[in-house]
Amino acid sequence: MSDLRYETPKTAEAAAALLASASGPARVLAGGTDMLVQMRSGRVKPELLVDVKHISEMTNVAQENGGWRVGAAVSCMALVENKAFSSAWPGVIDGANLVGSVQVRGRATLGGNLCNASPAADSVPAMIAAGAIASVVGPNGRREVPVEQINAGPGKTSLAKGEIVASFFLPPRPAKSGDAYLRFTPRSEMDIAVVGVGINLTLDAQGMCTAARVSLGAVAERALLVPEAATALIGSKVDEAALAKLAAAASAAARPIDDKRGTKEFRIKVAGVLARRAAAAALARAQGNN
Ligand SMILES: Cc1cc2nc3c(=O)[nH]c(=O)nc-3n(C[C@H](O)[C@H](O)[C@H](O)COP(=O)(O)OP(=O)(O)OC[C@H]3O[C@@H](n4cnc5c(N)ncnc54)[C@H](O)[C@@H]3O)c2cc1C
């Protein structure tokens, strides 16, 4: 059995340097709600764990340039309890608030939810719909990467050796904007999404949709940004005709697997149904009705 080294760096750069210089398997430890389960089952056997919960950049939530900067190691519960953030991005909170139980959310982070790279991760479609940009720190410096480009497939990210997600920037957005995330699960909680949909939209003074982003989770190898679904909403009043086009575009973009929790056909159908419902919820929020 090999020794396990545990480090608690105080900066993202120091964390990246530790990971980059590791000679054996090395992993980031955030909340540990995926990592410790994987270590106990023997699926991963790191020789170095780099705990990022002691890095202030990664544990802060603050307004920045009209938008929000959220540390990748902020717990879902801390985010849910942040009233100003929750009122700015209720759809992101929908996602964060569905991760596990209260106990799990007390540890689980957005960075861990993204970098664990489960196609069914609940916060990821909401973050993609929000247009969140990940600030990635690595041995060669810092780069800004749209969240939809971080995951490559189940359990795989596009991060290079030594790179970590330090924080997320959620951009400023106009008044009359709203977002929502909905998932379908056989049980009401402590279950994995069979389908998840995040939608973020903006209306003009006449109630016309001027901007939208739509993301689907659990229907492909990673969460998808679906521009064709957004196009169905833009230029409409998010009326029945637009919702029908949105549902068709969401179903067309879904390329799910069959498994014991849902067939391909079921997931494709549910992607359309949930997209409609998420659009209606985002619309109500944009209109100030929720
Ligand atoms: C009982 C239970 C129920 C759950 N229910 C749900 C659910 O309903 N929905 C859901 O989406 N998830 C669920 N999960 C999964 C898990 O809680 C989430 O994925 C969580 O957000 C992971 O965050 P973490 O901070 O605990 O990550 P960790 O376990 O610390 O890390 C996960 C992975 O990401 C890497 N990593 C972490 N942070 C970073 C970073 N900043 N940069 C680079 N790599 C990083 C780690 O090295 C590791 O590979 C559940 C887990 C449990 C145990």
The ligand as an SDF file (V2000), in Angstrom:
LIG
                    3D

 53 58  0  0  0  0  0  0  0  0999 V2000
  -25.2230   10.6600   -1.0790 C   0  0  0  0  0  0  0  0  0  0  0  0
  -24.8070   11.4870   -2.2650 C   0  0  0  0  0  0  0  0  0  0  0  0
  -25.7890   12.0880   -3.0390 C   0  0  0  0  0  0  0  0  0  0  0  0
  -25.4360   12.8500   -4.1440 C   0  0  0  0  0  0  0  0  0  0  0  0
  -26.4230   13.4410   -4.8800 N   0  0  0  0  0  0  0  0  0  0  0  0
  -26.1000   14.2230   -5.9420 C   0  0  0  0  0  0  0  0  0  0  0  0
  -27.1210   14.8620   -6.7170 C   0  0  0  0  0  0  0  0  0  0  0  0
  -28.3130   14.7490   -6.4490 O   0  0  0  0  0  0  0  0  0  0  0  0
  -26.7240   15.6220   -7.7710 N   0  0  0  0  0  0  0  0  0  0  0  0
  -25.4060   15.7790   -8.1030 C   0  0  0  0  0  0  0  0  0  0  0  0
  -25.1220   16.4930   -9.0700 O   0  0  0  0  0  0  0  0  0  0  0  0
  -24.4270   15.1740   -7.4050 N   0  0  0  0  0  0  0  0  0  0  0  0
  -24.7370   14.4010   -6.3290 C   0  0  0  0  0  0  0  0  0  0  0  0
  -23.7440   13.7730   -5.6050 N   0  0  0  0  0  0  0  0  0  0  0  0
  -22.3630   13.8810   -6.0520 C   0  0  0  0  0  0  0  0  0  0  0  0
  -21.4960   14.9450   -5.3460 C   0  0  0  0  0  0  0  0  0  0  0  0
  -22.0130   15.3220   -4.0850 O   0  0  0  0  0  0  0  0  0  0  0  0
  -21.3610   16.2060   -6.2080 C   0  0  0  0  0  0  0  0  0  0  0  0
  -20.8360   15.8740   -7.4790 O   0  0  0  0  0  0  0  0  0  0  0  0
  -20.5010   17.2750   -5.5620 C   0  0  0  0  0  0  0  0  0  0  0  0
  -20.8150   18.5440   -6.0870 O   0  0  0  0  0  0  0  0  0  0  0  0
  -19.0080   17.0320   -5.6730 C   0  0  0  0  0  0  0  0  0  0  0  0
  -18.3390   18.1300   -5.0770 O   0  0  0  0  0  0  0  0  0  0  0  0
  -17.1620   17.8970   -4.0270 P   0  0  0  0  0  0  0  0  0  0  0  0
  -16.7020   19.2540   -3.6290 O   0  0  0  0  0  0  0  0  0  0  0  0
  -17.5870   17.0120   -2.9300 O   0  0  0  0  0  0  0  0  0  0  0  0
  -16.0930   17.1970   -4.9600 O   0  0  0  0  0  0  0  0  0  0  0  0
  -14.8840   16.2210   -4.5840 P   0  0  0  0  0  0  0  0  0  0  0  0
  -15.4150   14.8940   -4.2120 O   0  0  0  0  0  0  0  0  0  0  0  0
  -13.9540   16.8750   -3.6360 O   0  0  0  0  0  0  0  0  0  0  0  0
  -14.1780   16.1400   -6.0170 O   0  0  0  0  0  0  0  0  0  0  0  0
  -14.8190   15.5400   -7.1190 C   0  0  0  0  0  0  0  0  0  0  0  0
  -13.8390   15.4520   -8.2890 C   0  0  0  0  0  0  0  0  0  0  0  0
  -13.5570   16.7360   -8.8010 O   0  0  0  0  0  0  0  0  0  0  0  0
  -12.1720   17.0770   -8.6570 C   0  0  0  0  0  0  0  0  0  0  0  0
  -12.1560   18.4830   -8.2420 N   0  0  0  0  0  0  0  0  0  0  0  0
  -12.8470   19.0110   -7.1960 C   0  0  0  0  0  0  0  0  0  0  0  0
  -12.7040   20.3360   -7.1870 N   0  0  0  0  0  0  0  0  0  0  0  0
  -11.9040   20.6530   -8.2340 C   0  0  0  0  0  0  0  0  0  0  0  0
  -11.4130   21.8870   -8.7450 C   0  0  0  0  0  0  0  0  0  0  0  0
  -11.7130   23.0430   -8.1790 N   0  0  0  0  0  0  0  0  0  0  0  0
  -10.6130   21.8640   -9.8280 N   0  0  0  0  0  0  0  0  0  0  0  0
  -10.2980   20.6760  -10.4270 C   0  0  0  0  0  0  0  0  0  0  0  0
  -10.7500   19.4730   -9.9920 N   0  0  0  0  0  0  0  0  0  0  0  0
  -11.5480   19.4690   -8.9070 C   0  0  0  0  0  0  0  0  0  0  0  0
  -11.6270   16.0960   -7.6260 C   0  0  0  0  0  0  0  0  0  0  0  0
  -10.2610   15.8480   -7.7980 O   0  0  0  0  0  0  0  0  0  0  0  0
  -12.4730   14.8780   -7.9000 C   0  0  0  0  0  0  0  0  0  0  0  0
  -11.9640   14.1770   -9.0150 O   0  0  0  0  0  0  0  0  0  0  0  0
  -24.0690   13.0150   -4.4800 C   0  0  0  0  0  0  0  0  0  0  0  0
  -23.0700   12.4220   -3.6840 C   0  0  0  0  0  0  0  0  0  0  0  0
  -23.4410   11.6650   -2.5920 C   0  0  0  0  0  0  0  0  0  0  0  0
  -22.3540   11.0450   -1.7500 C   0  0  0  0  0  0  0  0  0  0  0  0
  1  2  1  0
  2  3  1  0
  2 52  2  0
  3  4  2  0
  4  5  1  0
  4 50  1  0
  5  6  2  0
  6  7  1  0
  6 13  1  0
  7  8  2  0
  7  9  1  0
  9 10  1  0
 10 11  2  0
 10 12  1  0
 12 13  2  0
 13 14  1  0
 14 15  1  0
 14 50  1  0
 15 16  1  0
 16 17  1  0
 16 18  1  0
 18 19  1  0
 18 20  1  0
 20 21  1  0
 20 22  1  0
 22 23  1  0
 23 24  1  0
 24 25  2  0
 24 26  1  0
 24 27  1  0
 27 28  1  0
 28 29  2  0
 28 30  1  0
 28 31  1  0
 31 32  1  0
 32 33  1  0
 33 34  1  0
 33 48  1  0
 34 35  1  0
 35 36  1  0
 35 46  1  0
 36 37  1  0
 36 45  1  0
 37 38  2  0
 38 39  1  0
 39 40  1  0
 39 45  2  0
 40 41  1  0
 40 42  2  0
 42 43  1  0
 43 44  2  0
 44 45  1  0
 46 47  1  0
 46 48  1  0
 48 49  1  0
 50 51  2  0
 51 52  1  0
 52 53  1  0
M  END
$$$$
